[in-house]
Amino acid sequence: MHPTRKAAVTATALLASAAITLATGCESASTTGGSVAASPGGSSSPGCPTALAEAKRAVKTAEDVNAPWSGPTSGPRAVPGKTIVYIAQTLTNPGVAGVAKGVQEAAGIIDWRVLTLNGQGTPAGIKAAFAEALALEPDGIVIGGFDPTSIAAQVEQANADGIPLIGWHAVAAPGPSENPKLFSNITTKVEEVAEISADWIIARSNGRAGVVLFTDATIPFAKRKSDLIKKELATCSGVKLLSYENVPIPQAGSLTTKRVASLASRFGDRWTHSAAINDLYFDHAAPALRAAGRQGDGAPHNIGAGDGDPSAFQRINSKEFQAATVPEPLSEQGWQIIDEFNRAFAGKPASGYVAPVHVTTAATSGGALSWDSEGYREAYRRIWEK
């Protein structure tokens, strides 16, 4: 049983921030708002009662650790004797590696063989791994965390050879894809991840916050996610964007610490919350916030809009400069990949299942280092009759 089911989950208090008057900045590589003045003695009433009420309802639902399984409960029994190749963008990415582990575990239940190939995080490495996968003539190939258009000729070859392809975070939308042709793509909906991340800030701040948003504008998917976060934050007039920080993920280690030090100096107590398109930014932000005299459980209260890798859970559980994450159910998605392949081999359509968004905080994690829905293993085993 997941540790969160054993923990006594308490309701998270929604703290009211001091009223603040901020000016929203324009978008650039690092864009800041105008002069911002805190009002320690000001009103603590929300700046957006309707949006705040809606945000609180959404966050309460997303934090539920006991929600019943909402995935498939019927499908074809296990087709025997299949071989799957999982091509990982890089196994140093905890999300990619976590899904690979789930694929291996689920395949073991139905006696399939899985070979994991590491693309090493480079175009050449991914191309070589895909060529190796094709040479093995497997029954199915997983595109684990990279853009299939970067190897379009090889994808077309797999399609021509009748090898079903299933992606994990391979294209923007979940479900089947025609161009590139994928039997299915497994991911949460970016719109829902972005919206709940912004809603958490609105709810957590009681509708009064000064926000810094970290993104990688060089990646269209990441840029869209951060734009959606901005859009949802804007539904609350009391929540203002202090700065929109474009930090490419490959440079996050070298740039985030400097950016955060500058932001802490520039905005001081006006910076109350942060959101980032990936948890990793807060790993690099922690030293600068600590050096600026910030407390790990204090402002800025940070939420990662994606992945939920073990290091993010560690920061959340220890209250060290990250308060929440919107995690992907990595192991569960690995099991779903195997179920989708089984549907393909049985001549059935994809399940169409998309995991609902979940928000993890220290109050709901139960000390765990990952998140998966309750009951997915039992549900899939019943489908497969294993």
C-alpha positions as CSV (number, residue, x, y, z in Angstrom):
1,M,0.0,0.0,0.0
2,H,1.2,3.5,-0.8
3,P,2.6,5.2,2.3
4,T,0.1,8.1,1.9
5,R,-2.7,5.7,2.7
6,K,-1.0,4.9,6.1
7,A,-0.3,8.5,7.0
8,A,-2.8,10.6,8.8
9,V,-3.5,13.3,6.2
10,T,-4.4,16.6,7.7
11,A,-6.0,19.5,5.8
12,T,-3.5,22.0,4.7
13,A,-4.1,25.4,6.1
14,L,-4.5,28.1,3.4
15,L,-2.5,31.0,4.8
16,A,-3.4,34.5,4.0
17,S,-0.5,36.6,2.8
18,A,-0.2,40.3,3.6
19,A,-1.8,42.4,1.0
20,I,0.6,43.5,-1.7
21,T,0.5,45.9,-4.6
22,L,2.5,44.7,-7.6
23,A,2.9,45.6,-11.2
24,T,3.0,42.9,-13.8
25,G,6.0,42.8,-16.0
26,C,6.3,42.0,-19.7
27,E,7.7,38.8,-21.0
28,S,11.5,38.5,-21.8
29,A,14.4,36.3,-20.8
30,S,14.1,37.7,-17.3
31,T,11.2,40.1,-16.9
32,T,10.2,41.9,-13.7
33,G,7.3,44.0,-12.6
34,G,7.6,47.5,-11.4
35,S,8.0,48.7,-7.9
36,V,6.1,46.6,-5.4
37,A,5.2,47.6,-1.9
38,A,4.3,45.2,0.9
39,S,1.5,46.2,3.2
40,P,2.1,44.4,6.5
41,G,-0.9,46.1,8.1
42,G,-3.1,45.9,5.1
43,S,-6.2,43.8,4.5
44,S,-5.8,40.0,4.3
45,S,-9.1,39.6,2.4
46,P,-8.7,37.8,-0.9
47,G,-8.2,39.8,-4.1
48,C,-10.4,37.4,-6.1
49,P,-13.2,35.7,-4.1
50,T,-14.7,33.8,-7.0
51,A,-11.4,32.6,-8.4
52,L,-10.1,31.8,-4.9
53,A,-13.2,29.6,-4.1
54,E,-12.7,27.7,-7.4
55,A,-9.0,27.3,-6.8
56,K,-9.6,25.9,-3.3
57,R,-12.1,23.4,-4.6
58,A,-9.7,22.2,-7.4
59,V,-6.8,21.9,-5.0
60,K,-8.8,19.9,-2.4
61,T,-9.8,17.4,-5.1
62,A,-6.2,17.2,-6.5
63,E,-4.7,16.6,-3.0
64,D,-7.0,13.6,-2.3
65,V,-4.8,10.5,-1.8
66,N,-7.7,8.2,-1.4
67,A,-9.5,8.9,-4.7
68,P,-10.7,5.6,-6.3
69,W,-9.0,4.2,-9.4
70,S,-10.4,6.0,-12.4
71,G,-8.4,4.1,-15.1
72,P,-9.5,1.2,-17.2
73,T,-11.2,-1.8,-15.6
74,S,-11.7,-3.9,-18.8
75,G,-9.7,-4.9,-21.8
76,P,-8.0,-7.9,-23.5
77,R,-6.3,-10.6,-21.4
78,A,-2.5,-10.8,-21.7
79,V,-1.1,-11.7,-25.1
80,P,1.8,-14.0,-24.4
81,G,5.5,-13.9,-25.5
82,K,6.1,-10.3,-26.5
83,T,9.3,-8.3,-26.5
84,I,9.4,-4.5,-25.9
85,V,12.3,-2.1,-26.3
86,Y,12.2,1.0,-24.1
87,I,14.3,3.8,-25.5
88,A,15.1,6.3,-22.8
89,Q,16.0,9.9,-23.6
90,T,18.4,9.6,-20.7
91,L,18.3,7.4,-17.7
92,T,19.6,10.3,-15.6
93,N,16.2,11.9,-16.0
94,P,14.2,10.5,-12.9
95,G,10.9,10.7,-14.8
96,V,12.2,8.7,-17.7
97,A,13.9,6.2,-15.4
98,G,10.8,5.9,-13.2
99,V,8.6,5.0,-16.1
100,A,11.2,2.5,-17.4
101,K,11.1,0.8,-14.0
102,G,7.3,0.6,-14.1
103,V,7.4,-0.9,-17.6
104,Q,9.9,-3.6,-16.4
105,E,7.7,-4.4,-13.4
106,A,4.5,-4.7,-15.4
107,A,6.1,-6.7,-18.2
108,G,7.3,-9.2,-15.6
109,I,3.7,-9.8,-14.5
110,I,2.7,-11.0,-18.0
111,D,6.1,-12.7,-18.9
112,W,7.2,-10.2,-21.5
113,R,10.8,-9.4,-22.2
114,V,11.9,-5.7,-22.0
115,L,15.2,-4.3,-23.1
116,T,16.0,-0.7,-22.0
117,L,18.3,1.4,-24.2
118,N,19.8,4.7,-23.0
119,G,19.9,7.5,-25.5
120,Q,22.3,9.4,-23.2
121,G,20.4,12.6,-23.6
122,T,21.9,13.5,-27.1
123,P,20.4,13.4,-30.6
124,A,23.2,11.0,-31.7
125,G,22.6,8.7,-28.7
126,I,18.9,8.6,-29.3
127,K,19.3,7.9,-33.0
128,A,21.7,5.1,-32.3
129,A,19.4,3.6,-29.6
130,F,16.5,3.7,-32.0
131,A,18.6,2.0,-34.8
132,E,19.5,-0.7,-32.3
133,A,15.9,-1.1,-31.4
134,L,14.8,-1.6,-35.0
135,A,17.6,-4.1,-35.6
136,L,16.2,-6.2,-32.7
137,E,12.8,-6.5,-34.5
138,P,10.8,-6.2,-31.2
139,D,7.0,-6.4,-31.0
140,G,6.8,-2.8,-29.6
141,I,9.0,0.3,-29.0
142,V,8.6,2.9,-26.2
143,I,9.6,6.5,-27.0
144,G,10.7,7.5,-23.5
145,G,10.7,11.3,-23.1
146,F,12.0,12.6,-26.5
147,D,10.5,14.1,-29.6
148,P,9.9,11.4,-32.2
149,T,10.1,14.0,-35.0
150,S,13.9,14.2,-34.2
151,I,14.2,10.7,-35.6
152,A,11.4,10.9,-38.2
153,A,12.9,8.5,-40.7
154,Q,13.3,5.7,-38.0
155,V,9.8,6.3,-36.8
156,E,8.5,5.9,-40.3
157,Q,10.5,2.7,-40.6
158,A,8.9,1.3,-37.4
159,N,5.5,2.2,-38.8
160,A,6.3,0.5,-42.1
161,D,7.5,-2.6,-40.2
162,G,4.3,-2.8,-38.3
163,I,5.9,-2.1,-34.9
164,P,3.5,-0.2,-32.6
165,L,5.1,2.8,-30.9
166,I,4.0,4.2,-27.6
167,G,5.3,7.4,-26.3
168,W,5.8,8.8,-22.8
169,H,5.9,12.6,-22.9
170,A,6.7,12.2,-26.6
171,V,4.2,14.6,-28.0
172,A,2.1,17.4,-26.3
173,A,-1.2,15.6,-26.0
174,P,-2.1,12.3,-24.5
175,G,-3.6,9.4,-26.5
176,P,-3.1,8.2,-30.1
177,S,-1.2,10.4,-32.5
178,E,-1.4,10.4,-36.3
179,N,1.6,12.6,-37.0
180,P,3.9,11.2,-35.8
181,K,2.1,7.9,-35.8
182,L,1.9,6.6,-32.2
183,F,-0.5,4.0,-30.9
184,S,-0.7,6.2,-27.8
185,N,1.2,8.8,-25.9
186,I,1.1,8.6,-22.1
187,T,1.2,11.9,-20.2
188,T,-1.0,14.0,-18.0
189,K,-2.7,17.0,-19.7
190,V,-0.4,20.0,-19.7
191,E,-3.5,22.2,-19.4
192,E,-4.5,20.5,-16.2
193,V,-1.0,20.5,-14.7
194,A,-0.6,24.2,-15.4
195,E,-4.0,25.1,-14.1
196,I,-3.7,23.2,-10.8
197,S,-0.2,24.6,-10.2
198,A,-1.5,28.2,-10.5
199,D,-4.6,27.3,-8.5
200,W,-2.4,26.0,-5.7
201,I,-0.7,29.4,-5.5
202,I,-4.0,31.2,-5.5
203,A,-5.4,28.9,-2.8
204,R,-2.1,28.8,-0.7
205,S,-1.8,32.6,-0.7
206,N,-5.5,33.2,-0.1
207,G,-5.6,35.2,-3.3
208,R,-2.6,37.6,-2.5
209,A,0.8,36.6,-3.9
210,G,3.8,37.9,-5.7
211,V,5.0,35.2,-8.1
212,V,8.2,34.3,-9.9
213,L,7.7,31.8,-12.8
214,F,10.6,29.7,-14.1
215,T,10.4,28.2,-17.6
216,D,12.5,27.0,-20.6
217,A,11.2,29.1,-23.5
218,T,13.4,27.1,-25.9
219,I,11.1,24.1,-25.5
220,P,7.6,24.8,-27.0
221,F,5.9,22.3,-24.6
222,A,7.5,24.0,-21.6
223,K,6.8,27.5,-22.9
224,R,3.1,26.6,-23.4
225,K,2.9,25.2,-19.9
226,S,4.3,28.4,-18.4
227,D,2.0,30.5,-20.5
228,L,-0.9,28.5,-19.3
229,I,0.2,29.0,-15.7
230,K,0.4,32.8,-16.3
231,K,-3.1,32.7,-17.8
232,E,-4.6,31.0,-14.7
233,L,-2.7,33.2,-12.3
234,A,-4.2,36.2,-14.0
235,T,-7.7,35.0,-13.0
236,C,-7.0,36.4,-9.6
237,S,-6.4,40.1,-9.4
238,G,-4.5,39.8,-6.1
239,V,-1.9,37.5,-7.6
240,K,0.8,39.4,-9.6
241,L,3.7,38.2,-11.7
242,L,6.9,39.6,-10.4
243,S,9.2,38.0,-12.9
244,Y,9.1,35.5,-15.8
245,E,12.5,33.7,-15.8
246,N,13.6,32.0,-18.9
247,V,16.2,29.5,-17.8
248,P,16.9,26.7,-20.4
249,I,16.9,23.3,-18.6
250,P,20.4,22.3,-19.8
251,Q,21.7,25.5,-18.1
252,A,19.6,25.3,-15.0
253,G,22.5,24.3,-12.8
254,S,24.6,27.3,-13.8
255,L,22.0,30.0,-14.2
256,T,19.2,29.3,-11.6
257,T,21.4,30.0,-8.5
258,K,22.5,33.4,-9.8
259,R,19.0,34.3,-11.0
260,V,17.5,33.4,-7.6
261,A,20.1,35.4,-5.7
262,S,19.2,38.4,-7.8
263,L,15.5,37.9,-7.4
264,A,15.8,37.6,-3.6
265,S,17.7,40.8,-3.4
266,R,15.5,42.7,-5.8
267,F,12.1,41.7,-4.4
268,G,12.7,40.8,-0.8
269,D,9.5,39.9,1.0
270,R,7.4,40.8,-2.0
271,W,8.4,37.4,-3.5
272,T,6.0,35.0,-1.8
273,H,5.5,32.1,-4.3
274,S,7.1,30.5,-7.3
275,A,6.1,28.0,-10.0
276,A,8.4,26.2,-12.3
277,I,7.8,24.0,-15.3
278,N,10.0,21.3,-13.7
279,D,11.0,20.6,-10.1
280,L,14.7,20.7,-10.9
281,Y,14.8,24.5,-10.7
282,F,14.1,24.4,-7.0
283,D,17.0,22.0,-6.4
284,H,19.3,24.8,-7.8
285,A,17.3,27.6,-6.1
286,A,17.8,26.3,-2.6
287,P,21.4,27.4,-2.0
288,A,20.7,30.9,-3.1
289,L,17.6,31.2,-1.0
290,R,19.5,29.8,2.0
291,A,22.3,32.3,1.4
292,A,19.6,35.1,1.3
293,G,18.5,34.2,4.8
294,R,15.2,32.5,3.7
295,Q,13.9,29.6,5.7
296,G,13.2,26.3,3.9
297,D,9.5,26.3,5.0
298,G,9.0,30.0,4.4
299,A,8.5,32.2,1.4
300,P,8.8,31.9,-1.4
301,H,6.5,28.8,-1.3
302,N,7.5,26.8,-4.4
303,I,5.5,24.4,-6.6
304,G,6.9,22.3,-9.4
305,A,4.5,21.9,-12.3
306,G,5.8,18.6,-13.5
307,D,7.5,15.2,-13.0
308,G,7.7,14.9,-9.2
309,D,11.0,13.1,-9.1
310,P,12.3,11.7,-5.8
311,S,14.5,14.7,-5.0
312,A,11.4,16.9,-5.2
313,F,9.6,14.7,-2.7
314,Q,12.6,14.9,-0.4
315,R,12.6,18.7,-0.5
316,I,8.9,18.7,0.1
317,N,9.0,16.2,3.0
318,S,11.8,18.0,4.7
319,K,10.3,21.4,3.9
320,E,13.5,22.6,2.2
321,F,12.5,25.3,-0.4
322,Q,9.8,23.4,-2.1
323,A,6.2,23.1,-0.8
324,A,4.5,21.2,-3.5
325,T,4.7,19.3,-6.8
326,V,2.3,18.1,-9.5
327,P,3.9,14.6,-10.0
328,E,3.5,12.3,-12.9
329,P,2.4,8.8,-11.6
330,L,5.6,7.3,-13.1
331,S,5.2,3.6,-12.1
332,E,1.5,3.6,-12.9
333,Q,2.3,5.1,-16.3
334,G,4.8,2.3,-17.0
335,W,2.0,-0.2,-16.3
336,Q,-0.3,1.7,-18.6
337,I,2.3,1.5,-21.4
338,I,2.3,-2.3,-21.1
339,D,-1.5,-2.3,-21.1
340,E,-1.7,-0.1,-24.2
341,F,0.8,-2.4,-26.0
342,N,-1.4,-5.4,-25.0
343,R,-4.4,-3.7,-26.5
344,A,-2.4,-3.0,-29.7
345,F,-1.3,-6.7,-29.9
346,A,-4.9,-7.8,-29.4
347,G,-6.2,-5.6,-32.2
348,K,-8.0,-3.3,-29.8
349,P,-8.0,0.5,-29.6
350,A,-6.0,2.5,-27.0
351,S,-7.7,2.8,-23.7
352,G,-7.9,6.6,-23.8
353,Y,-7.1,6.9,-20.1
354,V,-5.3,10.0,-18.9
355,A,-4.3,10.1,-15.2
356,P,-5.8,13.0,-13.3
357,V,-3.6,15.6,-11.9
358,H,-2.4,15.3,-8.3
359,V,-0.8,17.8,-5.9
360,T,1.7,16.5,-3.4
361,T,2.6,18.4,-0.2
362,A,4.3,17.4,3.0
363,A,0.8,16.9,4.5
364,T,-0.2,14.4,1.8
365,S,3.0,12.6,0.8
366,G,3.0,10.3,3.8
367,G,6.8,10.4,3.5
368,A,6.8,8.7,0.1
369,L,9.2,9.6,-2.7
370,S,6.7,9.1,-5.6
371,W,3.0,9.2,-6.4
372,D,0.8,6.6,-8.0
373,S,-2.9,6.1,-7.8
374,E,-4.2,3.5,-5.4
375,G,-5.2,0.2,-7.0
376,Y,-3.7,0.4,-10.5
377,R,-1.7,-2.8,-10.1
378,E,-4.7,-4.8,-9.1
379,A,-6.8,-3.3,-11.8
380,Y,-4.4,-4.1,-14.6
381,R,-3.8,-7.6,-13.3
382,R,-7.5,-8.3,-13.4
383,I,-7.7,-7.1,-17.0
384,W,-4.7,-9.2,-18.0
385,E,-6.0,-12.2,-15.9
386,K,-2.7,-12.4,-14.2
